[in-house]
Amino acid sequence: MAELSELVDQAERCTLCAERFAATRTAHRPRPVVWLSNRAPILIAGQAPGARVHASGLPFDDRSGDRLRDWLGVERPDFYDQDKFAILPMAFCFPGYDAKGSDLPPPKICAATWRAPAMMAMPQVRVRVLIGGYAQKWHLGTRQNVTQTVESWRDHPDGTFALPHPSWRNTGWLRRHPWFERDVVPRLRDAVSLALDGRA
């Protein structure tokens, strides 16, 4: 599909946030990590690459990715097969750190520029996995916080799953909300399995 390949090429060359990134504590250059597909039935809608992904150029190439793949019930080869998974974060580039060393939010200009065209170029998606508040607000239009949105999983459209960020910093959240891994994760795995089998 020419439209998607052109979009990927343009996104990979994007430098809209160059000055913004240069002013962060990390003073890094843009490195868009673009992993779109017009064949994959499953979309991972995340937040933004972290520092390790910025270095490797491979989305979810970190411990968060390990936890996410466990939730999905897939191994790395399947996760990185673009016939199976597309990955569209709210920002393609690592946003950097603030003066205190905390993660900066994804720049709004990235989603405003790329997200709608990318979604239109991937009409084959059947399962949407929405990770974190930024993606959940964009896709669901929710004003709830992440916990409330994830907890409302029964109310979401078919094939749509809202997840907390799989960061290991959220281990405490998972312990306080055991219903997530007990109730939501099995249904997520079932939906992923059906989609990969072509039955979703």
N, CA and C of each residue as an Amber inpcrd file, in Angstrom:
protein
   600
   0.8550000  -1.1960000   0.0000000   0.0000000   0.0000000   0.0000000
   0.8880000   1.2420000   0.0000000   0.8610000   1.9790000  -1.1150000
   1.7840000   3.1000000  -1.2910000   1.5860000   4.1540000  -0.2160000
   0.3360000   4.4100000   0.1780000   0.0770000   5.4600000   1.1510000
   0.8210000   5.2140000   2.4530000   0.7970000   3.9780000   2.9290000
   1.4560000   3.6840000   4.1980000   2.9740000   3.7770000   4.0580000
   3.5280000   3.2470000   2.9950000   4.9840000   3.3020000   2.8270000
   5.4650000   4.7470000   2.7450000   4.6930000   5.5980000   2.0870000
   5.0580000   7.0170000   2.0100000   4.9580000   7.6720000   3.3830000
   3.9170000   7.3160000   4.1310000   3.7430000   7.8630000   5.4690000
   4.8940000   7.4470000   6.3810000   5.2870000   6.1810000   6.3110000
   6.3980000   5.6900000   7.1220000   7.6830000   6.4260000   6.7650000
   7.9180000   6.5920000   5.4830000   9.1280000   7.2920000   5.0460000
   9.1560000   8.7300000   5.5730000   8.0240000   9.4110000   5.4980000
   7.9480000  10.7890000   5.9820000   8.1320000  10.8440000   7.4990000
   7.4890000   9.9240000   8.2090000   7.5890000   9.9280000   9.6730000
   9.0040000   9.6280000  10.1320000   9.6830000   8.7290000   9.4500000
  11.0460000   8.3810000   9.8350000  12.0140000   9.5450000   9.6400000
  11.6510000  10.4870000   8.7870000  12.5190000  11.6450000   8.5330000
  12.0640000  12.8920000   9.2970000  11.0600000  12.7270000  10.1610000
  10.4870000  13.8810000  10.8590000  11.4840000  14.5060000  11.8370000
  11.5550000  15.8410000  11.8130000  12.4100000  16.5810000  12.7540000
  11.6310000  17.7220000  13.4220000  10.2960000  17.5870000  13.4880000
   9.4700000  18.6540000  14.0400000   9.8800000  19.0590000  15.4530000
  10.3760000  18.0990000  16.2200000  10.6680000  18.3660000  17.6340000
  12.1570000  18.5320000  17.9120000  12.9510000  18.7680000  16.8900000
  14.4060000  18.8340000  17.0780000  14.8000000  19.8740000  18.1190000
  14.2400000  21.0730000  18.0460000  14.6040000  22.1180000  19.0020000
  14.1160000  21.7610000  20.4000000  12.9400000  21.1800000  20.4890000
  12.3980000  20.7630000  21.7840000  13.3140000  19.7360000  22.4480000
  13.7550000  18.7410000  21.6850000  14.6100000  17.6940000  22.2510000
  15.9830000  18.2400000  22.6250000  16.5000000  19.1550000  21.8320000
  17.8120000  19.7420000  22.1180000  17.8020000  20.4980000  23.4380000
  16.6230000  20.9650000  23.8560000  16.5100000  21.7370000  25.0950000
  16.2420000  20.8730000  26.3190000  16.1250000  19.5620000  26.1510000
  15.8790000  18.6790000  27.2880000  17.1890000  18.3370000  27.9850000
  17.0700000  17.6750000  29.1040000  18.2640000  17.2640000  29.8580000
  19.1340000  16.3270000  29.0310000  18.4990000  15.5110000  28.1880000
  19.2600000  14.5520000  27.3680000  19.8340000  15.1930000  26.1030000
  19.3010000  16.3390000  25.6920000  19.8080000  17.0740000  24.5240000
  20.0260000  16.1510000  23.3190000  19.0260000  15.3160000  23.0500000
  19.1590000  14.3210000  21.9900000  18.5270000  14.8060000  20.6890000
  18.8460000  14.1070000  19.6330000  18.2620000  14.4020000  18.3320000
  17.0360000  13.5200000  18.1090000  16.1250000  13.9210000  17.2200000
  14.9850000  13.0620000  16.9020000  15.4530000  11.7250000  16.3250000
  14.7950000  10.6590000  16.7590000  14.9850000   9.3590000  16.1370000
  13.6290000   8.6500000  16.1250000  12.7920000   8.9510000  15.1420000
  11.4720000   8.3240000  15.1070000  11.5770000   6.8020000  14.9950000
  10.8500000   6.1230000  15.8610000  10.7830000   4.6580000  15.8220000
   9.4050000   4.3180000  15.2690000   9.3610000   3.9570000  13.9880000
   8.1040000   3.7840000  13.2660000   7.9190000   2.3040000  12.9280000
   6.8140000   1.7230000  13.3850000   6.5870000   0.2840000  13.2330000
   5.1290000   0.0640000  12.8220000   4.7800000   0.5880000  11.6580000
   3.4090000   0.5020000  11.1680000   3.2660000  -0.6590000  10.1860000
   2.0400000  -1.0840000   9.9690000   1.7950000  -2.1950000   9.0610000
   0.3580000  -2.1320000   8.5580000   0.1720000  -2.3910000   7.2680000
  -1.1840000  -2.4820000   6.7310000  -1.6300000  -3.9340000   6.5910000
  -0.9260000  -4.8350000   7.2920000  -1.2810000  -6.2550000   7.2970000
  -1.6220000  -6.7620000   8.6980000  -1.0610000  -6.1450000   9.7080000
  -1.2000000  -6.6530000  11.0770000  -2.6250000  -6.4640000  11.6000000
  -3.2070000  -7.5100000  12.2100000  -4.5510000  -7.3810000  12.7800000
  -4.5660000  -6.7400000  14.1630000  -3.3770000  -6.5940000  14.7790000
  -3.3060000  -6.0970000  16.1570000  -2.4800000  -4.8120000  16.1920000
  -3.0350000  -3.8030000  16.8430000  -2.3480000  -2.5230000  17.0040000
  -1.9790000  -2.3240000  18.4630000  -0.7200000  -2.0150000  18.7020000
  -0.2610000  -1.5920000  20.0170000  -0.1710000  -0.0740000  19.9890000
  -1.0410000   0.5850000  20.7380000  -1.0640000   2.0430000  20.7880000
  -0.4430000   2.4730000  22.1130000   0.8220000   2.8770000  22.0680000
   1.5510000   3.1890000  23.2870000   1.7500000   4.6740000  23.4930000
   2.7440000   4.9980000  24.3040000   2.9840000   6.3880000  24.6880000
   4.1150000   7.0040000  23.8730000   5.3440000   6.5770000  24.1080000
   6.5080000   7.0920000  23.3870000   7.6930000   6.1900000  23.7040000
   8.6750000   6.1150000  22.8200000   9.8540000   5.3140000  23.1130000
  10.5960000   5.8340000  24.3490000  11.1990000   4.9200000  25.0810000
  12.0720000   5.2930000  26.1780000  13.5040000   5.4150000  25.6960000
  14.4180000   5.6540000  26.6290000  15.8170000   5.8700000  26.2620000
  16.4300000   4.6430000  25.5960000  16.0900000   3.4440000  26.0950000
  16.6760000   2.2370000  25.5120000  16.1670000   2.0220000  24.0900000
  14.8800000   2.2610000  23.8740000  14.3280000   2.1180000  22.5270000
  14.8990000   3.1850000  21.5990000  15.1230000   4.3740000  22.1180000
  15.7720000   5.4250000  21.3340000  17.1470000   4.9530000  20.8480000
  17.8560000   4.2190000  21.7010000  19.1910000   3.7350000  21.3290000
  19.1320000   2.5870000  20.3360000  18.1630000   1.6690000  20.5180000
  18.1130000   0.4700000  19.6810000  17.3030000   0.6570000  18.4050000
  16.3150000   1.5450000  18.4360000  15.4340000   1.7170000  17.2890000
  14.3750000   0.6440000  17.1580000  14.2210000  -0.1960000  18.1940000
  13.2590000  -1.2950000  18.1780000  12.2130000  -1.0430000  19.2640000
  10.9280000  -0.9220000  18.9090000   9.9190000  -0.5850000  19.9140000
   9.7730000  -1.6640000  20.9780000   9.5720000  -1.2380000  22.2030000
   9.3880000  -2.1290000  23.3540000  10.5550000  -3.1010000  23.5210000
  11.7390000  -2.6280000  23.1960000  12.9520000  -3.4380000  23.3580000
  13.5320000  -3.1920000  24.7540000  12.7300000  -3.5150000  25.7640000
  13.1360000  -3.2590000  27.1420000  12.3020000  -4.1390000  28.0680000
  12.4480000  -3.9590000  29.3600000  11.7070000  -4.7920000  30.3110000
  10.2070000  -4.5530000  30.2290000   9.8190000  -3.3340000  29.8850000
   8.3980000  -3.0750000  29.6850000   7.8530000  -3.9390000  28.5500000
   8.6400000  -4.0730000  27.5010000   8.2380000  -4.9240000  26.3890000
   8.1050000  -6.3810000  26.7980000   9.0050000  -6.8430000  27.6630000
   8.9130000  -8.2290000  28.1490000   7.5900000  -8.4460000  28.8820000
   7.2370000  -7.4960000  29.7270000   5.9690000  -7.6330000  30.4660000
   4.7780000  -7.5410000  29.5170000   4.8330000  -6.6310000  28.5590000
   3.7380000  -6.4950000  27.6060000   3.5580000  -7.7870000  26.8100000
   4.6370000  -8.3730000  26.3400000   4.5330000  -9.6160000  25.5810000
   3.9540000 -10.7350000  26.4400000   4.2760000 -10.7330000  27.7210000
   3.6840000 -11.7170000  28.6210000   2.1800000 -11.4990000  28.7290000
   1.7450000 -10.2480000  28.8790000   0.3110000  -9.9700000  28.9280000
  -0.3860000 -10.4140000  27.6450000   0.2640000 -10.1960000  26.5090000
  -0.3260000 -10.5540000  25.2190000  -0.2920000 -12.0530000  24.9630000
   0.6160000 -12.7520000  25.6370000   0.7680000 -14.1840000  25.4170000
   1.5280000 -14.5140000  24.1460000   2.5050000 -13.6600000  23.7670000
   3.2730000 -13.8890000  22.5480000   4.7670000 -13.8070000  22.8530000
   5.5490000 -14.3970000  21.9780000   7.0030000 -14.3330000  22.0760000
   7.5310000 -13.2150000  21.1780000   8.8000000 -12.8660000  21.3750000
   9.4060000 -11.7690000  20.6080000   9.2680000 -11.9360000  19.0900000
   9.5280000 -13.1170000  18.5040000   9.4280000 -13.2230000  17.0400000
   8.0360000 -12.8540000  16.5080000   6.9860000 -13.2690000  17.2150000
   5.6360000 -12.9170000  16.7810000   5.3680000 -11.4250000  16.9790000
   5.8280000 -10.8800000  18.1100000   5.5850000  -9.4760000  18.4130000
   6.2110000  -8.5640000  17.3630000   7.3740000  -8.9380000  16.8470000
   8.0740000  -8.1060000  15.8690000   7.7900000  -8.5350000  14.4230000
   6.7760000  -9.3560000  14.2340000   6.3330000  -9.7480000  12.9010000
   5.2680000  -8.7450000  12.4590000   5.5750000  -7.9470000  11.4530000
   4.6450000  -6.8980000  11.0360000   3.4420000  -7.4220000  10.2550000
   3.3820000  -8.7240000  10.0370000   2.1500000  -9.3410000   9.5670000
   1.1920000  -9.5720000  10.7300000   1.6930000  -9.3720000  11.9600000
   0.8850000  -9.6610000  13.1440000   0.6320000  -8.4340000  14.0170000
   1.6560000  -7.5990000  14.2020000   1.5360000  -6.4520000  15.0920000
   2.0010000  -5.1690000  14.4130000   1.2060000  -4.1090000  14.5910000
   1.6260000  -2.7520000  14.2680000   1.7600000  -1.9910000  15.5830000
   2.6890000  -1.0550000  15.6390000   2.9320000  -0.3040000  16.8700000
   2.9040000   1.1830000  16.5460000   1.9630000   1.8870000  17.1720000
   1.7960000   3.3170000  16.9120000   1.7530000   4.0660000  18.2440000
   2.8870000   4.6200000  18.6840000   2.8950000   5.3830000  19.9310000
   2.2980000   6.7700000  19.7320000   2.0240000   7.4490000  20.8250000
   1.5220000   8.8100000  20.7440000   2.6080000   9.7720000  20.2530000
   3.8510000   9.3830000  20.3900000   4.9740000  10.1200000  19.8080000
   6.0020000   9.1090000  19.3310000   6.5260000   9.3120000  18.1410000
   7.4720000   8.3620000  17.5650000   8.8550000   8.4420000  18.2070000
   9.1780000   9.5800000  18.8140000  10.5230000   9.7900000  19.3580000
  10.5310000   9.7690000  20.8830000  11.6580000   9.4440000  21.4370000
  11.9140000   9.5740000  22.8690000  11.7980000  11.0450000  23.2490000
  10.8840000  11.4040000  24.1740000  10.7050000  12.8230000  24.5090000
  11.8290000  13.4170000  25.3450000  12.6190000  12.5560000  26.0120000
  13.6970000  13.0430000  26.8630000  13.2840000  13.1590000  28.3180000
  14.1980000  13.6850000  29.1290000  13.9680000  13.8590000  30.5640000
  13.9460000  15.3440000  30.9120000  13.2290000  15.6420000  31.9830000
  13.2630000  17.0140000  32.4800000  14.4710000  17.2040000  33.3990000
  14.5720000  18.3640000  34.0130000  15.7390000  18.6800000  34.8370000
  15.8900000  17.7490000  36.0290000  14.7880000  17.1320000  36.4670000
  14.8230000  16.2120000  37.6000000  15.0410000  14.7590000  37.1810000
  15.1570000  14.5360000  35.8880000  15.3810000  13.1810000  35.4030000
  14.1070000  12.3820000  35.1820000  12.9640000  13.0520000  35.1900000
  11.6900000  12.3800000  34.9500000  11.3530000  12.3970000  33.4610000
  10.5840000  11.3940000  33.0330000  10.1680000  11.3300000  31.6320000
   9.3010000  12.5330000  31.2700000   9.5870000  13.1290000  30.1250000
   8.7280000  14.1820000  29.6030000   7.5520000  13.5580000  28.8550000
   6.4190000  14.2520000  28.7820000   5.2780000  13.7010000  28.0500000
   5.5340000  13.7060000  26.5510000   4.8220000  12.8640000  25.8180000
   4.9790000  12.8830000  24.3620000   4.5160000  14.2220000  23.7970000
   5.2850000  14.8460000  22.9210000   4.8670000  16.1240000  22.3470000
   3.5520000  15.9820000  21.5780000   2.6200000  16.8680000  21.8380000
   1.2930000  16.7740000  21.2150000   1.3590000  16.9000000  19.6950000
   2.3620000  17.6070000  19.2000000   2.4520000  17.8340000  17.7630000
   2.6420000  16.5340000  16.9940000   3.2230000  15.5300000  17.6400000
   3.4520000  14.2590000  16.9480000   2.1200000  13.5840000  16.6280000
   1.2680000  13.4140000  17.6320000  -0.0360000  12.7950000  17.3900000
  -0.8810000  13.6480000  16.4500000  -0.8000000  14.9730000  16.6140000
  -1.5850000  15.8590000  15.7600000  -1.1690000  15.7500000  14.2970000
   0.0960000  15.4460000  14.0670000   0.6200000  15.3610000  12.7020000
   0.4170000  13.9910000  12.0770000   0.6820000  12.9320000  12.8590000
   0.8000000  11.6010000  12.2690000  -0.3140000  10.6180000  12.6040000
  -1.0010000  10.8090000  13.7250000  -1.8440000   9.7160000  14.2200000
  -3.0550000   9.4190000  13.3320000  -3.8140000  10.4220000  12.9790000
  -4.9970000  10.1730000  12.1570000  -4.6280000   9.5780000  10.7910000
  -3.6290000  10.1150000  10.0810000  -3.2510000   9.4830000   8.8140000
  -2.7720000   8.0400000   8.9900000  -2.0460000   7.7660000  10.0730000
  -1.5710000   6.3970000  10.3020000  -2.7350000   5.4500000  10.5490000
  -3.6930000   5.8730000  11.3500000  -4.8490000   5.0200000  11.6140000
  -5.6470000   4.7750000  10.3290000  -5.8000000   5.7890000   9.5110000
  -6.5350000   5.6270000   8.2530000  -5.8170000   4.6660000   7.3040000
  -4.5000000   4.6000000   7.4110000  -3.7170000   3.7300000   6.5340000
  -3.6680000   2.2900000   7.0320000  -4.2750000   2.0330000   8.1880000
  -4.2660000   0.6730000   8.7420000  -5.6950000   0.2130000   9.0610000
  -6.5780000   0.1410000   8.0610000  -7.9770000  -0.2160000   8.3160000
  -8.1760000  -1.6850000   8.6890000  -7.1300000  -2.4980000   8.5310000
  -7.2630000  -3.9320000   8.7900000  -7.2030000  -4.2900000  10.2680000
  -6.8600000  -3.3220000  11.1200000  -6.6890000  -3.5970000  12.5510000
  -8.0050000  -4.0760000  13.1590000  -7.9310000  -5.1580000  13.9120000
  -9.1030000  -5.7360000  14.5680000  -9.0160000  -5.6750000  16.0850000
  -7.8160000  -5.6470000  16.6240000  -7.6210000  -5.5760000  18.0730000
  -6.7420000  -4.3720000  18.3650000  -7.2120000  -3.4930000  19.2520000
  -6.4540000  -2.3040000  19.6470000  -6.0790000  -2.4240000  21.1120000
  -4.7870000  -2.3280000  21.3870000  -4.2740000  -2.4060000  22.7490000
  -3.7820000  -1.0110000  23.1190000  -4.5040000  -0.3560000  24.0210000
  -4.2420000   1.0390000  24.3590000  -3.4780000   1.1150000  25.6710000
  -2.2290000   1.5380000  25.6000000  -1.3430000   1.5210000  26.7620000
  -1.1640000   2.9270000  27.3080000  -1.6360000   3.1470000  28.5170000
  -1.4390000   4.4240000  29.1930000  -2.4860000   5.4670000  28.8400000
  -2.5030000   6.5220000  29.6350000  -3.5420000   7.5280000  29.5460000
  -3.5840000   8.3030000  28.2470000  -2.4330000   8.6340000  27.6640000
  -2.4320000   9.4330000  26.4390000  -3.1250000   8.6860000  25.3030000
  -2.7840000   7.4180000  25.1090000  -3.4070000   6.6310000  24.0480000
  -4.8820000   6.3850000  24.3430000  -5.2060000   6.1460000  25.6010000
  -6.5990000   5.8840000  25.9540000  -7.4770000   7.1020000  25.7220000
  -6.9790000   8.2700000  26.0470000  -7.7610000   9.4920000  25.8080000
  -7.9570000   9.7290000  24.3150000  -6.9330000   9.4740000  23.5120000
  -7.0390000   9.7150000  22.0760000  -8.0360000   8.7610000  21.4420000
  -7.9400000   7.4820000  21.7760000  -8.7670000   6.4710000  21.1130000
 -10.1680000   6.3520000  21.6960000 -10.3060000   6.5580000  22.9910000
 -11.5970000   6.3710000  23.6460000 -12.2960000   7.6780000  23.9830000
 -11.5570000   8.7870000  23.9270000 -12.1360000  10.0590000  24.3080000
 -12.4830000  10.1410000  25.7860000 -11.8330000   9.3210000  26.6000000
 -12.1590000   9.2540000  28.0210000 -11.5510000  10.4150000  28.7980000
 -12.2220000  10.7990000  29.8610000 -11.6740000  11.7690000  30.8000000
 -11.2920000  11.0970000  32.1070000 -11.4130000   9.7830000  32.1540000
 -11.0490000   9.0340000  33.3510000  -9.5340000   8.9050000  33.4530000
  -9.0510000   8.5840000  34.6560000  -7.6310000   8.2680000  34.7850000
  -7.3990000   6.8360000  34.3100000  -6.1290000   6.4220000  34.2780000
  -5.8030000   5.1110000  33.7210000  -6.4800000   3.9920000  34.5020000
  -6.4350000   4.0620000  35.8250000  -7.0480000   3.0020000  36.6260000
  -8.5270000   2.8780000  36.3090000  -9.2350000   3.9990000  36.2550000
 -10.6640000   3.9630000  35.9580000 -10.9310000   3.4300000  34.5540000
 -10.0900000   3.8300000  33.6010000 -10.2820000   3.3770000  32.2270000
 -10.0390000   1.8820000  32.1000000  -8.9700000   1.3950000  32.7170000
  -8.6760000  -0.0390000  32.6530000  -9.7750000  -0.8340000  33.3620000
 -10.2390000  -0.3020000  34.4750000 -11.2690000  -0.9870000  35.2490000
 -12.6020000  -1.0580000  34.5000000 -12.8010000  -0.1520000  33.5400000
 -14.0450000  -0.1270000  32.7520000 -13.9330000  -0.9800000  31.4940000
 -13.0730000  -1.9790000  31.5100000 -12.7670000  -2.7420000  30.3000000
 -13.9960000  -3.3900000  29.6630000 -14.9890000  -3.7320000  30.4660000
 -16.1940000  -4.3530000  29.9110000 -16.9980000  -3.3790000  29.0540000
 -16.7910000  -2.0800000  29.2450000 -17.5550000  -1.0640000  28.5190000
 -16.9010000  -0.6210000  27.2180000 -15.7120000  -1.1120000  26.9390000
 -14.9850000  -0.6590000  25.7560000 -15.4830000  -1.3860000  24.5070000
 -15.2890000  -0.7800000  23.3310000 -15.7020000  -1.4440000  22.0910000
 -15.0430000  -2.8140000  21.9440000 -15.7110000  -3.7130000  21.2330000
 -15.1450000  -5.0380000  20.9930000 -13.7510000  -4.9130000  20.3840000
 -12.8360000  -5.6990000  20.8940000 -11.4820000  -5.7020000  20.3630000
 -10.6020000  -4.5830000  20.8800000 -11.0880000  -3.8100000  21.8410000
 -10.3040000  -2.7100000  22.3970000  -9.9720000  -3.0040000  23.8550000
  -8.6840000  -2.9340000  24.1910000  -8.2190000  -3.2300000  25.5390000
  -7.3740000  -2.0660000  26.0440000  -7.7420000  -1.5280000  27.1890000
  -6.9740000  -0.4630000  27.8390000  -6.0870000  -1.0920000  28.9100000
  -4.7880000  -0.8090000  28.8430000  -3.8270000  -1.3930000  29.7810000
  -3.0770000  -0.2950000  30.5230000  -2.6320000  -0.6030000  31.7380000
  -1.6560000   0.2870000  32.3720000  -0.3340000   0.1540000  31.6320000
   0.5620000   1.0850000  31.8340000   1.8670000   0.9370000  31.1990000
   2.5630000  -0.2800000  31.8030000   3.1880000  -1.1240000  30.9610000
   3.8410000  -2.3290000  31.4880000   5.1800000  -2.0810000  32.1640000
   5.5080000  -0.8360000  32.4300000   6.7530000  -0.5130000  33.1250000
   6.8380000  -1.2550000  34.4520000   8.0510000  -1.6280000  34.8140000
   8.2400000  -2.2940000  36.1030000   7.9950000  -1.3400000  37.2650000
   7.9240000  -0.0420000  36.9720000   7.5400000   0.9120000  38.0070000
   6.0880000   0.7110000  38.4370000   5.3100000   0.0230000  37.6200000
   3.8950000  -0.2030000  37.9250000   3.6410000  -1.5210000  38.6390000
   4.6790000  -2.1700000  39.1210000   4.4950000  -3.4380000  39.8430000
   3.5910000  -3.2430000  41.0530000   3.7560000  -2.1260000  41.7500000
   2.8930000  -1.8450000  42.8980000   1.4380000  -1.7060000  42.4820000
   1.1910000  -1.0640000  41.3420000  -0.1820000  -0.9270000  40.8360000
  -0.7930000  -2.3030000  40.5980000  -0.0270000  -3.1900000  39.9980000
  -0.5340000  -4.5310000  39.7120000  -0.8650000  -5.2870000  41.0010000
  -0.0680000  -5.0980000  42.0290000  -0.3400000  -5.7610000  43.3020000
  -1.6030000  -5.2150000  43.9530000  -1.8440000  -3.9170000  43.7730000
  -3.0390000  -3.3050000  44.3630000  -4.3000000  -3.5910000  43.5600000
  -4.1300000  -4.0060000  42.3180000  -5.2810000  -4.2600000  41.4420000
  -5.1560000  -5.6550000  40.8220000  -5.2820000  -6.6970000  41.6460000
  -5.0890000  -8.0630000  41.1300000  -6.1060000  -8.4720000  40.0730000
  -7.2420000  -7.7840000  40.0160000  -8.2550000  -8.0930000  39.0190000
  -7.7320000  -7.9130000  37.5960000  -6.7170000  -7.0490000  37.4090000
  -6.2230000  -6.8210000  36.0460000  -5.6450000  -8.1050000  35.4590000
  -4.7150000  -8.7210000  36.1670000  -4.0950000  -9.9440000  35.6400000
  -5.0360000 -11.1400000  35.7530000  -5.9830000 -11.0790000  36.6740000
  -6.9410000 -12.1830000  36.8320000  -8.0480000 -12.1490000  35.7730000
  -8.5660000 -10.9410000  35.4900000  -9.7410000 -10.8330000  34.6280000
  -9.4430000 -10.2900000  33.2310000  -8.5900000  -9.2580000  33.1500000
  -8.3710000  -8.5920000  31.8630000  -7.3640000  -9.3470000  31.0020000
  -6.2440000  -9.7380000  31.5820000  -5.1750000 -10.3640000  30.7910000
  -5.6420000 -11.6300000  30.0730000  -6.3960000 -12.5360000  30.7100000
  -6.8500000 -13.7230000  29.9600000  -7.7100000 -13.3720000  28.7490000
  -8.5500000 -12.3610000  28.8750000  -9.3840000 -11.9660000  27.7340000
  -8.5540000 -11.2910000  26.6520000  -7.5470000 -10.5430000  27.0630000
  -6.6290000  -9.9610000  26.0900000  -5.9140000 -11.0640000  25.3130000
  -5.4040000 -12.0470000  26.0160000  -4.7040000 -13.1540000  25.3430000
  -5.6240000 -13.8980000  24.3910000  -6.8650000 -14.0960000  24.7920000
  -7.8220000 -14.7740000  23.9100000  -8.0490000 -13.9640000  22.6410000
  -8.2200000 -12.6420000  22.7840000  -8.4570000 -11.7870000  21.6200000
  -7.2480000 -11.7730000  20.6910000  -6.0590000 -11.7150000  21.2640000
  -4.8310000 -11.7380000  20.4640000  -4.7170000 -13.0600000  19.7080000
  -4.9680000 -14.1550000  20.4050000  -4.8740000 -15.4780000  19.7740000
  -5.8630000 -15.6080000  18.6260000  -7.0900000 -15.1570000  18.8270000
  -8.0920000 -15.2210000  17.7700000  -7.6980000 -14.3560000  16.5750000
  -7.1770000 -13.1610000  16.8460000  -6.7680000 -12.2660000  15.7690000
  -5.6190000 -12.8660000  14.9590000  -4.6660000 -13.4710000  15.6360000
  -3.5350000 -14.0660000  14.9400000  -3.9410000 -15.2990000  14.1540000
  -5.0160000 -15.9480000  14.5970000  -5.5420000 -17.1110000  13.8630000
  -6.5030000 -16.7000000  12.7490000  -6.7380000 -15.3850000  12.6320000
  -7.6450000 -14.8900000  11.6070000  -9.1040000 -15.0380000  11.9400000
  -9.4230000 -15.2130000  13.2260000 -10.8140000 -15.4420000  13.6290000
 -11.4170000 -14.2440000  14.3610000 -10.6590000 -13.1720000  14.5360000
 -11.2160000 -12.0040000  15.2380000 -12.0110000 -11.1290000  14.2800000
